[in-house]
C-alpha cells in the first residue's frame, strides 16, 4: 500500500512537472487536466523541486548561443 502511494505520488510529480515546463500550462490548467485542485498542483510542483534541488546544485548551466 505504501509503495503504491509512493508510485502514485511520483507519477503525479512527473506529470505535473512535464505539463508545467514542457506543456507550458498554468497550475490551474494542470489541475483541470489531471482532475486535481490547483493548490495540489502547486504543492506537488514545490515538492518535486525540493527533491530535484540537490541534484541540480552541481549541474552545469547551459545557455543557448554560447560555447564553453
PQR file of N, CA, C, O and H, with PARSE charges and radii, in Angstrom:
ATOM      1  N   UNK A   1       0.816  -1.194   0.000 -0.4000 1.5000
ATOM      2  CA  UNK A   1       0.000   0.000   0.000 -0.0000 2.0000
ATOM      3  C   UNK A   1       0.862   1.262   0.000  0.5500 1.7000
ATOM      4  O   UNK A   1       0.622   2.180  -0.784 -0.5500 1.4000
ATOM      5  N   UNK A   2       1.857   1.307   0.872 -0.4000 1.5000
ATOM      6  CA  UNK A   2       2.733   2.473   0.934 -0.0000 2.0000
ATOM      7  C   UNK A   2       3.482   2.650  -0.380  0.5500 1.7000
ATOM      8  O   UNK A   2       3.652   3.775  -0.849 -0.5500 1.4000
ATOM      9  H   UNK A   2       2.052   0.561   1.509  0.4000 1.0000
ATOM     10  N   UNK A   3       3.929   1.554  -0.976 -0.4000 1.5000
ATOM     11  CA  UNK A   3       4.642   1.628  -2.251 -0.0000 2.0000
ATOM     12  C   UNK A   3       3.717   2.147  -3.353  0.5500 1.7000
ATOM     13  O   UNK A   3       4.141   2.931  -4.203 -0.5500 1.4000
ATOM     14  H   UNK A   3       3.791   0.640  -0.595  0.4000 1.0000
ATOM     15  N   UNK A   4       2.469   1.716  -3.341 -0.4000 1.5000
ATOM     16  CA  UNK A   4       1.512   2.182  -4.344 -0.0000 2.0000
ATOM     17  C   UNK A   4       1.292   3.688  -4.223  0.5500 1.7000
ATOM     18  O   UNK A   4       1.201   4.387  -5.232 -0.5500 1.4000
ATOM     19  H   UNK A   4       2.125   1.079  -2.651  0.4000 1.0000
ATOM     20  N   UNK A   5       1.207   4.188  -2.988 -0.4000 1.5000
ATOM     21  CA  UNK A   5       1.051   5.619  -2.784 -0.0000 2.0000
ATOM     22  C   UNK A   5       2.295   6.365  -3.238  0.5500 1.7000
ATOM     23  O   UNK A   5       2.194   7.436  -3.837 -0.5500 1.4000
ATOM     24  H   UNK A   5       1.282   3.620  -2.168  0.4000 1.0000
ATOM     25  N   UNK A   6       3.464   5.812  -2.958 -0.4000 1.5000
ATOM     26  CA  UNK A   6       4.713   6.432  -3.380 -0.0000 2.0000
ATOM     27  C   UNK A   6       4.783   6.499  -4.901  0.5500 1.7000
ATOM     28  O   UNK A   6       5.160   7.529  -5.461 -0.5500 1.4000
ATOM     29  H   UNK A   6       3.547   4.942  -2.471  0.4000 1.0000
ATOM     30  N   UNK A   7       4.420   5.403  -5.572 -0.4000 1.5000
ATOM     31  CA  UNK A   7       4.445   5.383  -7.029 -0.0000 2.0000
ATOM     32  C   UNK A   7       3.463   6.391  -7.610  0.5500 1.7000
ATOM     33  O   UNK A   7       3.777   7.083  -8.578 -0.5500 1.4000
ATOM     34  H   UNK A   7       4.114   4.567  -5.117  0.4000 1.0000
ATOM     35  N   UNK A   8       2.276   6.473  -7.020 -0.4000 1.5000
ATOM     36  CA  UNK A   8       1.278   7.427  -7.493 -0.0000 2.0000
ATOM     37  C   UNK A   8       1.801   8.846  -7.335  0.5500 1.7000
ATOM     38  O   UNK A   8       1.640   9.678  -8.228 -0.5500 1.4000
ATOM     39  H   UNK A   8       2.021   5.911  -6.234  0.4000 1.0000
ATOM     40  N   UNK A   9       2.422   9.115  -6.210 -0.4000 1.5000
ATOM     41  CA  UNK A   9       2.964  10.443  -5.968 -0.0000 2.0000
ATOM     42  C   UNK A   9       4.053  10.775  -6.982  0.5500 1.7000
ATOM     43  O   UNK A   9       4.110  11.898  -7.483 -0.5500 1.4000
ATOM     44  H   UNK A   9       2.553   8.440  -5.484  0.4000 1.0000
ATOM     45  N   UNK A  10       4.911   9.817  -7.285 -0.4000 1.5000
ATOM     46  CA  UNK A  10       5.981  10.047  -8.249 -0.0000 2.0000
ATOM     47  C   UNK A  10       5.411  10.345  -9.628  0.5500 1.7000
ATOM     48  O   UNK A  10       5.894  11.236 -10.327 -0.5500 1.4000
ATOM     49  H   UNK A  10       4.865   8.905  -6.878  0.4000 1.0000
ATOM     50  N   UNK A  11       4.389   9.603 -10.014 -0.4000 1.5000
ATOM     51  CA  UNK A  11       3.753   9.823 -11.314 -0.0000 2.0000
ATOM     52  C   UNK A  11       3.097  11.197 -11.337  0.5500 1.7000
ATOM     53  O   UNK A  11       3.212  11.917 -12.329 -0.5500 1.4000
ATOM     54  H   UNK A  11       3.996   8.880  -9.446  0.4000 1.0000
ATOM     55  N   UNK A  12       2.420  11.567 -10.274 -0.4000 1.5000
ATOM     56  CA  UNK A  12       1.772  12.880 -10.197 -0.0000 2.0000
ATOM     57  C   UNK A  12       2.813  13.985 -10.275  0.5500 1.7000
ATOM     58  O   UNK A  12       2.600  14.979 -10.969 -0.5500 1.4000
ATOM     59  H   UNK A  12       2.327  10.983  -9.468  0.4000 1.0000
ATOM     60  N   UNK A  13       3.942  13.832  -9.573 -0.4000 1.5000
ATOM     61  CA  UNK A  13       5.014  14.829  -9.636 -0.0000 2.0000
ATOM     62  C   UNK A  13       5.535  14.970 -11.055  0.5500 1.7000
ATOM     63  O   UNK A  13       5.685  16.078 -11.568 -0.5500 1.4000
ATOM     64  H   UNK A  13       4.115  13.024  -9.009  0.4000 1.0000
ATOM     65  N   UNK A  14       5.804  13.847 -11.674 -0.4000 1.5000
ATOM     66  CA  UNK A  14       6.351  13.837 -13.029 -0.0000 2.0000
ATOM     67  C   UNK A  14       5.369  14.474 -14.017  0.5500 1.7000
ATOM     68  O   UNK A  14       5.750  15.320 -14.826 -0.5500 1.4000
ATOM     69  H   UNK A  14       5.682  12.946 -11.257  0.4000 1.0000
ATOM     70  N   UNK A  15       4.113  14.062 -13.942 -0.4000 1.5000
ATOM     71  CA  UNK A  15       3.112  14.609 -14.856 -0.0000 2.0000
ATOM     72  C   UNK A  15       2.944  16.109 -14.671  0.5500 1.7000
ATOM     73  O   UNK A  15       2.868  16.851 -15.650 -0.5500 1.4000
ATOM     74  H   UNK A  15       3.803  13.375 -13.285  0.4000 1.0000
ATOM     75  N   UNK A  16       2.887  16.556 -13.434 -0.4000 1.5000
ATOM     76  CA  UNK A  16       2.736  17.983 -13.160 -0.0000 2.0000
ATOM     77  C   UNK A  16       3.915  18.767 -13.708  0.5500 1.7000
ATOM     78  O   UNK A  16       3.739  19.821 -14.319 -0.5500 1.4000
ATOM     79  H   UNK A  16       2.948  15.952 -12.638  0.4000 1.0000
ATOM     80  N   UNK A  17       5.105  18.258 -13.490 -0.4000 1.5000
ATOM     81  CA  UNK A  17       6.314  18.939 -13.945 -0.0000 2.0000
ATOM     82  C   UNK A  17       6.359  19.024 -15.463  0.5500 1.7000
ATOM     83  O   UNK A  17       6.684  20.074 -16.017 -0.5500 1.4000
ATOM     84  H   UNK A  17       5.248  17.402 -12.993  0.4000 1.0000
ATOM     85  N   UNK A  18       6.038  17.936 -16.133 -0.4000 1.5000
ATOM     86  CA  UNK A  18       6.049  17.926 -17.600 -0.0000 2.0000
ATOM     87  C   UNK A  18       5.011  18.904 -18.155  0.5500 1.7000
ATOM     88  O   UNK A  18       5.307  19.672 -19.070 -0.5500 1.4000
ATOM     89  H   UNK A  18       5.773  17.083 -15.683  0.4000 1.0000
ATOM     90  N   UNK A  19       3.810  18.875 -17.608 -0.4000 1.5000
ATOM     91  CA  UNK A  19       2.773  19.783 -18.094 -0.0000 2.0000
ATOM     92  C   UNK A  19       3.149  21.239 -17.854  0.5500 1.7000
ATOM     93  O   UNK A  19       2.844  22.106 -18.673 -0.5500 1.4000
ATOM     94  H   UNK A  19       3.570  18.251 -16.865  0.4000 1.0000
ATOM     95  N   UNK A  20       3.807  21.506 -16.740 -0.4000 1.5000
ATOM     96  CA  UNK A  20       4.186  22.884 -16.397 -0.0000 2.0000
ATOM     97  C   UNK A  20       5.279  23.402 -17.314  0.5500 1.7000
ATOM     98  O   UNK A  20       5.176  24.512 -17.836 -0.5500 1.4000
ATOM     99  H   UNK A  20       4.055  20.802 -16.075  0.4000 1.0000
ATOM    100  N   UNK A  21       6.324  22.611 -17.516 -0.4000 1.5000
ATOM    101  CA  UNK A  21       7.501  23.123 -18.215 -0.0000 2.0000
ATOM    102  C   UNK A  21       7.537  22.770 -19.699  0.5500 1.7000
ATOM    103  O   UNK A  21       7.984  23.582 -20.509 -0.5500 1.4000
ATOM    104  H   UNK A  21       6.408  21.710 -17.092  0.4000 1.0000
ATOM    105  N   UNK A  22       7.087  21.606 -20.063 -0.4000 1.5000
ATOM    106  CA  UNK A  22       7.073  21.224 -21.477 -0.0000 2.0000
ATOM    107  C   UNK A  22       5.777  21.719 -22.123  0.5500 1.7000
ATOM    108  O   UNK A  22       5.790  22.281 -23.218 -0.5500 1.4000
ATOM    109  H   UNK A  22       6.723  20.946 -19.405  0.4000 1.0000
ATOM    110  N   UNK A  23       4.672  21.501 -21.431 -0.4000 1.5000
ATOM    111  CA  UNK A  23       3.383  21.922 -21.949 -0.0000 2.0000
ATOM    112  C   UNK A  23       3.083  23.390 -21.729  0.5500 1.7000
ATOM    113  O   UNK A  23       2.123  23.927 -22.281 -0.5500 1.4000
ATOM    114  H   UNK A  23       4.662  21.045 -20.542  0.4000 1.0000
ATOM    115  N   UNK A  24       3.917  24.047 -20.911 -0.4000 1.5000
ATOM    116  CA  UNK A  24       3.766  25.464 -20.585 -0.0000 2.0000
ATOM    117  C   UNK A  24       2.350  25.794 -20.107  0.5500 1.7000
ATOM    118  O   UNK A  24       1.774  26.817 -20.475 -0.5500 1.4000
ATOM    119  H   UNK A  24       4.698  23.612 -20.462  0.4000 1.0000
ATOM    120  N   UNK A  25       1.806  24.895 -19.275 -0.4000 1.5000
ATOM    121  CA  UNK A  25       0.458  25.086 -18.736 -0.0000 2.0000
ATOM    122  C   UNK A  25       0.533  25.777 -17.385  0.5500 1.7000
ATOM    123  O   UNK A  25       1.525  25.653 -16.666 -0.5500 1.4000
ATOM    124  H   UNK A  25       2.274  24.064 -18.976  0.4000 1.0000
ATOM    125  N   UNK A  26      -0.513  26.499 -17.050 -0.4000 1.5000
ATOM    126  CA  UNK A  26      -0.609  27.112 -15.729 -0.0000 2.0000
ATOM    127  C   UNK A  26      -0.999  26.046 -14.713  0.5500 1.7000
ATOM    128  O   UNK A  26      -1.417  24.948 -15.079 -0.5500 1.4000
ATOM    129  H   UNK A  26      -1.318  26.600 -17.634  0.4000 1.0000
ATOM    130  N   UNK A  27      -0.858  26.378 -13.443 -0.4000 1.5000
ATOM    131  CA  UNK A  27      -1.256  25.436 -12.398 -0.0000 2.0000
ATOM    132  C   UNK A  27      -2.742  25.115 -12.500  0.5500 1.7000
ATOM    133  O   UNK A  27      -3.145  23.972 -12.287 -0.5500 1.4000
ATOM    134  H   UNK A  27      -0.517  27.270 -13.145  0.4000 1.0000
ATOM    135  N   UNK A  28      -3.553  26.107 -12.820 -0.4000 1.5000
ATOM    136  CA  UNK A  28      -4.999  25.879 -12.964 -0.0000 2.0000
ATOM    137  C   UNK A  28      -5.287  24.923 -14.130  0.5500 1.7000
ATOM    138  O   UNK A  28      -6.138  24.041 -14.016 -0.5500 1.4000
ATOM    139  H   UNK A  28      -3.226  27.036 -12.993  0.4000 1.0000
ATOM    140  N   UNK A  29      -4.584  25.100 -15.237 -0.4000 1.5000
ATOM    141  CA  UNK A  29      -4.772  24.227 -16.397 -0.0000 2.0000
ATOM    142  C   UNK A  29      -4.331  22.795 -16.089  0.5500 1.7000
ATOM    143  O   UNK A  29      -4.980  21.833 -16.500 -0.5500 1.4000
ATOM    144  H   UNK A  29      -3.893  25.816 -15.330  0.4000 1.0000
ATOM    145  N   UNK A  30      -3.222  22.668 -15.362 -0.4000 1.5000
ATOM    146  CA  UNK A  30      -2.732  21.342 -14.982 -0.0000 2.0000
ATOM    147  C   UNK A  30      -3.751  20.661 -14.073  0.5500 1.7000
ATOM    148  O   UNK A  30      -4.058  19.481 -14.242 -0.5500 1.4000
ATOM    149  H   UNK A  30      -2.695  23.449 -15.028  0.4000 1.0000
ATOM    150  N   UNK A  31      -4.267  21.409 -13.118 -0.4000 1.5000
ATOM    151  CA  UNK A  31      -5.272  20.862 -12.206 -0.0000 2.0000
ATOM    152  C   UNK A  31      -6.484  20.353 -12.955  0.5500 1.7000
ATOM    153  O   UNK A  31      -6.986  19.265 -12.672 -0.5500 1.4000
ATOM    154  H   UNK A  31      -4.018  22.367 -12.981  0.4000 1.0000
ATOM    155  N   UNK A  32      -6.956  21.138 -13.912 -0.4000 1.5000
ATOM    156  CA  UNK A  32      -8.121  20.729 -14.701 -0.0000 2.0000
ATOM    157  C   UNK A  32      -7.804  19.477 -15.522  0.5500 1.7000
ATOM    158  O   UNK A  32      -8.630  18.569 -15.613 -0.5500 1.4000
ATOM    159  H   UNK A  32      -6.549  22.022 -14.143  0.4000 1.0000
ATOM    160  N   UNK A  33      -6.620  19.429 -16.112 -0.4000 1.5000
ATOM    161  CA  UNK A  33      -6.235  18.284 -16.944 -0.0000 2.0000
ATOM    162  C   UNK A  33      -6.064  17.008 -16.125  0.5500 1.7000
ATOM    163  O   UNK A  33      -6.370  15.913 -16.598 -0.5500 1.4000
ATOM    164  H   UNK A  33      -5.949  20.167 -16.038  0.4000 1.0000
ATOM    165  N   UNK A  34      -5.570  17.155 -14.888 -0.4000 1.5000
ATOM    166  CA  UNK A  34      -5.300  15.989 -14.053 -0.0000 2.0000
ATOM    167  C   UNK A  34      -6.441  15.665 -13.091  0.5500 1.7000
ATOM    168  O   UNK A  34      -6.415  14.633 -12.420 -0.5500 1.4000
ATOM    169  H   UNK A  34      -5.321  18.044 -14.503  0.4000 1.0000
ATOM    170  N   UNK A  35      -7.436  16.540 -13.023 -0.4000 1.5000
ATOM    171  CA  UNK A  35      -8.559  16.316 -12.120 -0.0000 2.0000
ATOM    172  C   UNK A  35      -8.205  16.525 -10.657  0.5500 1.7000
ATOM    173  O   UNK A  35      -8.748  15.857  -9.776 -0.5500 1.4000
ATOM    174  H   UNK A  35      -7.457  17.378 -13.567  0.4000 1.0000
ATOM    175  N   UNK A  36      -7.282  17.464 -10.399 -0.4000 1.5000
ATOM    176  CA  UNK A  36      -6.892  17.782  -9.022 -0.0000 2.0000
ATOM    177  C   UNK A  36      -6.979  19.295  -8.829  0.5500 1.7000
ATOM    178  O   UNK A  36      -7.053  20.051  -9.797 -0.5500 1.4000
ATOM    179  H   UNK A  36      -6.841  18.006 -11.114  0.4000 1.0000
ATOM    180  N   UNK A  37      -6.971  19.722  -7.574 -0.4000 1.5000
ATOM    181  CA  UNK A  37      -7.064  21.149  -7.266 -0.0000 2.0000
ATOM    182  C   UNK A  37      -5.769  21.865  -7.614  0.5500 1.7000
ATOM    183  O   UNK A  37      -4.693  21.268  -7.619 -0.5500 1.4000
ATOM    184  H   UNK A  37      -6.912  19.107  -6.787  0.4000 1.0000
ATOM    185  N   UNK A  38      -5.894  23.176  -7.911 -0.4000 1.5000
ATOM    186  CA  UNK A  38      -4.715  23.977  -8.237 -0.0000 2.0000
ATOM    187  C   UNK A  38      -3.716  23.985  -7.079  0.5500 1.7000
ATOM    188  O   UNK A  38      -2.506  23.940  -7.300 -0.5500 1.4000
ATOM    189  H   UNK A  38      -6.769  23.661  -7.907  0.4000 1.0000
ATOM    190  N   UNK A  39      -4.219  24.043  -5.861 -0.4000 1.5000
ATOM    191  CA  UNK A  39      -3.340  24.011  -4.694 -0.0000 2.0000
ATOM    192  C   UNK A  39      -2.548  22.726  -4.603  0.5500 1.7000
ATOM    193  O   UNK A  39      -1.393  22.733  -4.177 -0.5500 1.4000
ATOM    194  H   UNK A  39      -5.203  24.080  -5.682  0.4000 1.0000
ATOM    195  N   UNK A  40      -3.160  21.620  -5.001 -0.4000 1.5000
ATOM    196  CA  UNK A  40      -2.455  20.332  -5.025 -0.0000 2.0000
ATOM    197  C   UNK A  40      -1.362  20.357  -6.077  0.5500 1.7000
ATOM    198  O   UNK A  40      -0.275  19.822  -5.860 -0.5500 1.4000
ATOM    199  H   UNK A  40      -4.098  21.614  -5.347  0.4000 1.0000
ATOM    200  N   UNK A  41      -1.643  20.976  -7.217 -0.4000 1.5000
ATOM    201  CA  UNK A  41      -0.626  21.114  -8.269 -0.0000 2.0000
ATOM    202  C   UNK A  41       0.543  21.919  -7.725  0.5500 1.7000
ATOM    203  O   UNK A  41       1.700  21.537  -7.898 -0.5500 1.4000
ATOM    204  H   UNK A  41      -2.526  21.411  -7.394  0.4000 1.0000
ATOM    205  N   UNK A  42       0.245  23.023  -7.075 -0.4000 1.5000
ATOM    206  CA  UNK A  42       1.279  23.894  -6.532 -0.0000 2.0000
ATOM    207  C   UNK A  42       2.169  23.149  -5.538  0.5500 1.7000
ATOM    208  O   UNK A  42       3.395  23.223  -5.625 -0.5500 1.4000
ATOM    209  H   UNK A  42      -0.696  23.334  -6.935  0.4000 1.0000
ATOM    210  N   UNK A  43       1.564  22.443  -4.607 -0.4000 1.5000
ATOM    211  CA  UNK A  43       2.359  21.729  -3.602 -0.0000 2.0000
ATOM    212  C   UNK A  43       3.106  20.551  -4.230  0.5500 1.7000
ATOM    213  O   UNK A  43       4.214  20.223  -3.805 -0.5500 1.4000
ATOM    214  H   UNK A  43       0.568  22.383  -4.536  0.4000 1.0000
ATOM    215  N   UNK A  44       2.507  19.918  -5.235 -0.4000 1.5000
ATOM    216  CA  UNK A  44       3.177  18.811  -5.927 -0.0000 2.0000
ATOM    217  C   UNK A  44       4.425  19.307  -6.640  0.5500 1.7000
ATOM    218  O   UNK A  44       5.479  18.676  -6.560 -0.5500 1.4000
ATOM    219  H   UNK A  44       1.608  20.185  -5.580  0.4000 1.0000
ATOM    220  N   UNK A  45       4.313  20.434  -7.337 -0.4000 1.5000
ATOM    221  CA  UNK A  45       5.470  21.003  -8.033 -0.0000 2.0000
ATOM    222  C   UNK A  45       6.541  21.436  -7.030  0.5500 1.7000
ATOM    223  O   UNK A  45       7.729  21.201  -7.250 -0.5500 1.4000
ATOM    224  H   UNK A  45       3.457  20.947  -7.402  0.4000 1.0000
ATOM    225  N   UNK A  46       6.128  22.063  -5.941 -0.4000 1.5000
ATOM    226  CA  UNK A  46       7.084  22.501  -4.918 -0.0000 2.0000
ATOM    227  C   UNK A  46       7.849  21.309  -4.346  0.5500 1.7000
ATOM    228  O   UNK A  46       9.066  21.370  -4.174 -0.5500 1.4000
ATOM    229  H   UNK A  46       5.163  22.254  -5.762  0.4000 1.0000
ATOM    230  N   UNK A  47       7.126  20.224  -4.053 -0.4000 1.5000
ATOM    231  CA  UNK A  47       7.775  19.022  -3.527 -0.0000 2.0000
ATOM    232  C   UNK A  47       8.756  18.439  -4.535  0.5500 1.7000
ATOM    233  O   UNK A  47       9.849  18.007  -4.167 -0.5500 1.4000
ATOM    234  H   UNK A  47       6.137  20.175  -4.193  0.4000 1.0000
ATOM    235  N   UNK A  48       8.370  18.427  -5.799 -0.4000 1.5000
ATOM    236  CA  UNK A  48       9.253  17.899  -6.847 -0.0000 2.0000
ATOM    237  C   UNK A  48      10.515  18.751  -6.961  0.5500 1.7000
ATOM    238  O   UNK A  48      11.611  18.209  -7.103 -0.5500 1.4000
ATOM    239  H   UNK A  48       7.483  18.778  -6.099  0.4000 1.0000
ATOM    240  N   UNK A  49      10.374  20.081  -6.902 -0.4000 1.5000
ATOM    241  CA  UNK A  49      11.530  20.965  -6.991 -0.0000 2.0000
ATOM    242  C   UNK A  49      12.468  20.757  -5.810  0.5500 1.7000
ATOM    243  O   UNK A  49      13.688  20.777  -5.973 -0.5500 1.4000
ATOM    244  H   UNK A  49       9.484  20.521  -6.787  0.4000 1.0000
ATOM    245  N   UNK A  50      11.909  20.560  -4.629 -0.4000 1.5000
ATOM    246  CA  UNK A  50      12.745  20.324  -3.442 -0.0000 2.0000
ATOM    247  C   UNK A  50      13.551  19.031  -3.579  0.5500 1.7000
ATOM    248  O   UNK A  50      14.705  18.965  -3.157 -0.5500 1.4000
ATOM    249  H   UNK A  50      10.918  20.543  -4.496  0.4000 1.0000
ATOM    250  N   UNK A  51      12.938  18.006  -4.172 -0.4000 1.5000
ATOM    251  CA  UNK A  51      13.644  16.745  -4.368 -0.0000 2.0000
ATOM    252  C   UNK A  51      14.732  16.873  -5.424  0.5500 1.7000
ATOM    253  O   UNK A  51      15.777  16.231  -5.327 -0.5500 1.4000
ATOM    254  H   UNK A  51      12.000  18.060  -4.515  0.4000 1.0000
ATOM    255  N   UNK A  52      14.485  17.705  -6.436 -0.4000 1.5000
ATOM    256  CA  UNK A  52      15.451  17.875  -7.521 -0.0000 2.0000
ATOM    257  C   UNK A  52      16.588  18.838  -7.170  0.5500 1.7000
ATOM    258  O   UNK A  52      17.679  18.732  -7.729 -0.5500 1.4000
ATOM    259  H   UNK A  52      13.635  18.227  -6.515  0.4000 1.0000
ATOM    260  N   UNK A  53      16.348  19.752  -6.274 -0.4000 1.5000
ATOM    261  CA  UNK A  53      17.319  20.806  -5.975 -0.0000 2.0000
ATOM    262  C   UNK A  53      18.726  20.296  -5.682  0.5500 1.7000
ATOM    263  O   UNK A  53      19.680  20.849  -6.230 -0.5500 1.4000
ATOM    264  H   UNK A  53      15.461  19.838  -5.819  0.4000 1.0000
ATOM    265  N   UNK A  54      18.910  19.275  -4.851 -0.4000 1.5000
ATOM    266  CA  UNK A  54      20.268  18.802  -4.587 -0.0000 2.0000
ATOM    267  C   UNK A  54      20.970  18.287  -5.852  0.5500 1.7000
ATOM    268  O   UNK A  54      22.179  18.461  -6.005 -0.5500 1.4000
ATOM    269  H   UNK A  54      18.136  18.825  -4.406  0.4000 1.0000
ATOM    270  N   UNK A  55      20.232  17.669  -6.733 -0.4000 1.5000
ATOM    271  CA  UNK A  55      20.821  17.154  -7.974 -0.0000 2.0000
ATOM    272  C   UNK A  55      21.204  18.287  -8.913  0.5500 1.7000
ATOM    273  O   UNK A  55      22.193  18.190  -9.639 -0.5500 1.4000
ATOM    274  H   UNK A  55      19.250  17.527  -6.609  0.4000 1.0000
ATOM    275  N   UNK A  56      20.437  19.341  -8.898 -0.4000 1.5000
ATOM    276  CA  UNK A  56      20.679  20.452  -9.810 -0.0000 2.0000
ATOM    277  C   UNK A  56      21.767  21.399  -9.323  0.5500 1.7000
ATOM    278  O   UNK A  56      22.331  22.157 -10.113 -0.5500 1.4000
ATOM    279  H   UNK A  56      19.633  19.419  -8.308  0.4000 1.0000
ATOM    280  N   UNK A  57      22.060  21.361  -8.045 -0.4000 1.5000
ATOM    281  CA  UNK A  57      23.039  22.288  -7.471 -0.0000 2.0000
ATOM    282  C   UNK A  57      24.411  22.150  -8.120  0.5500 1.7000
ATOM    283  O   UNK A  57      25.115  23.145  -8.293 -0.5500 1.4000
ATOM    284  H   UNK A  57      21.602  20.745  -7.404  0.4000 1.0000
ATOM    285  N   UNK A  58      24.796  20.932  -8.478 -0.4000 1.5000
ATOM    286  CA  UNK A  58      26.112  20.697  -9.060 -0.0000 2.0000
ATOM    287  C   UNK A  58      26.088  20.581 -10.585  0.5500 1.7000
ATOM    288  O   UNK A  58      27.133  20.381 -11.204 -0.5500 1.4000
ATOM    289  H   UNK A  58      24.224  20.124  -8.338  0.4000 1.0000
ATOM    290  N   UNK A  59      24.925  20.702 -11.188 -0.4000 1.5000
ATOM    291  CA  UNK A  59      24.799  20.550 -12.633 -0.0000 2.0000
ATOM    292  C   UNK A  59      25.335  21.790 -13.345  0.5500 1.7000
ATOM    293  O   UNK A  59      25.139  22.911 -12.874 -0.5500 1.4000
ATOM    294  H   UNK A  59      24.076  20.865 -10.685  0.4000 1.0000
ATOM    295  N   UNK A  60      26.012  21.592 -14.482 -0.4000 1.5000
ATOM    296  CA  UNK A  60      26.481  22.756 -15.241 -0.0000 2.0000
ATOM    297  C   UNK A  60      25.292  23.510 -15.838  0.5500 1.7000
ATOM    298  O   UNK A  60      24.271  22.916 -16.184 -0.5500 1.4000
ATOM    299  H   UNK A  60      26.171  20.682 -14.865  0.4000 1.0000
ATOM    300  N   UNK A  61      25.445  24.793 -15.946 -0.4000 1.5000
ATOM    301  CA  UNK A  61      24.385  25.624 -16.514 -0.0000 2.0000
ATOM    302  C   UNK A  61      24.651  25.787 -18.002  0.5500 1.7000
ATOM    303  O   UNK A  61      25.748  26.171 -18.408 -0.5500 1.4000
ATOM    304  H   UNK A  61      26.274  25.275 -15.664  0.4000 1.0000
ATOM    305  N   UNK A  62      23.641  25.494 -18.809 -0.4000 1.5000
ATOM    306  CA  UNK A  62      23.753  25.644 -20.249 -0.0000 2.0000
ATOM    307  C   UNK A  62      22.890  26.824 -20.694  0.5500 1.7000
ATOM    308  O   UNK A  62      21.749  26.979 -20.258 -0.5500 1.4000
ATOM    309  H   UNK A  62      22.750  25.182 -18.479  0.4000 1.0000
ATOM    310  N   UNK A  63      23.451  27.637 -21.554 -0.4000 1.5000
ATOM    311  CA  UNK A  63      22.676  28.725 -22.136 -0.0000 2.0000
ATOM    312  C   UNK A  63      22.795  28.634 -23.648  0.5500 1.7000
ATOM    313  O   UNK A  63      23.846  28.269 -24.175 -0.5500 1.4000
ATOM    314  H   UNK A  63      24.378  27.511 -21.908  0.4000 1.0000
ATOM    315  N   UNK A  64      21.736  28.960 -24.328 -0.4000 1.5000
ATOM    316  CA  UNK A  64      21.711  28.890 -25.787 -0.0000 2.0000
ATOM    317  C   UNK A  64      22.632  29.949 -26.382  0.5500 1.7000
ATOM    318  O   UNK A  64      22.730  31.068 -25.879 -0.5500 1.4000
ATOM    319  H   UNK A  64      20.883  29.256 -23.899  0.4000 1.0000
ATOM    320  N   UNK A  65      23.298  29.569 -27.455 -0.4000 1.5000
ATOM    321  CA  UNK A  65      24.109  30.525 -28.183 -0.0000 2.0000
ATOM    322  C   UNK A  65      25.477  30.790 -27.606  0.5500 1.7000
ATOM    323  O   UNK A  65      26.181  31.676 -28.091 -0.5500 1.4000
ATOM    324  H   UNK A  65      23.219  28.660 -27.863  0.4000 1.0000
ATOM    325  N   UNK A  66      25.882  30.053 -26.584 -0.4000 1.5000
ATOM    326  CA  UNK A  66      27.215  30.246 -26.020 -0.0000 2.0000
ATOM    327  C   UNK A  66      28.011  28.959 -26.134  0.5500 1.7000
ATOM    328  O   UNK A  66      27.446  27.866 -26.190 -0.5500 1.4000
ATOM    329  H   UNK A  66      25.311  29.334 -26.189  0.4000 1.0000
ATOM    330  N   UNK A  67      29.280  29.095 -26.167 -0.4000 1.5000
ATOM    331  CA  UNK A  67      30.152  27.917 -26.182 -0.0000 2.0000
ATOM    332  C   UNK A  67      31.012  27.940 -24.938  0.5500 1.7000
ATOM    333  O   UNK A  67      31.364  29.007 -24.435 -0.5500 1.4000
ATOM    334  H   UNK A  67      29.739  29.982 -26.121  0.4000 1.0000
ATOM    335  N   UNK A  68      31.350  26.765 -24.442 -0.4000 1.5000
ATOM    336  CA  UNK A  68      32.154  26.710 -23.213 -0.0000 2.0000
ATOM    337  C   UNK A  68      33.571  27.198 -23.408  0.5500 1.7000
ATOM    338  O   UNK A  68      34.356  27.207 -22.460 -0.5500 1.4000
ATOM    339  H   UNK A  68      31.064  25.898 -24.851  0.4000 1.0000
TER
END
